[in-house]
Amino acid sequence: MLAETVKYLLGSAGPSGFGSTSTAVDVTAAANHLGAITAIITGATSGIGFETARALAARGARLILPARNPDAAEEVKSRIAGGGQIIILPLDLGSLSSIRSFVSQFLALGFPLNILINNAGRFAYDQAESEDGIELTFAINFLGPFLLTKLLLEKMVVSARETGIEGRIVNVSSFCHRWFSGDPLAYLRLLAAGEV
């Protein structure tokens, strides 16, 4: 197991043919034109989300970029070159009502949905709650993407049936949850009691 991990970290290709040094452009190289594809990418204003959006746009995919910060999303939109349409819709993954509103707005557009990439995430040391009274990191990293996926799943099934293009849902995560050292149940009890 350790040998495989070291090989991966050094860039050796895995079973997919890609390794840790592969870029989004490398991964999409075989897809010459994705003009029939619609992709929703959360967290597309920086990092992995931005690179994924850039690579898919370069191949002609239609992108829906959910954004908590519309100005940042507009700036990203101006930096992405490609033939695909880019639409920005408001979304705060820490708000259940915002997620429902985003899904309603997306469905009203009438586009198929072929790819959902749940990439947005948050980690902070400070304690904060969402407008729904849920610890904010948990709301954004887990509950938000779960609800978003649940509300869009039927659209993906219908899109696959109507277009013949099998869809994909990609959930990106990090190791931040491993930074927590302690008894998670005791922590949740303290959190519920308002002592954290």
Salt bridges, closest charged atoms under 4 A:
GLU4 OE2 - LYS7 NZ 3.63
GLU51 OE1 - ARG54 NH2 2.50
GLU75 OE1 - ARG79 NH1 3.34
ASP126 OD1 - ARG122 NH2 3.86
GLU166 OE2 - ARG168 NH1 2.96
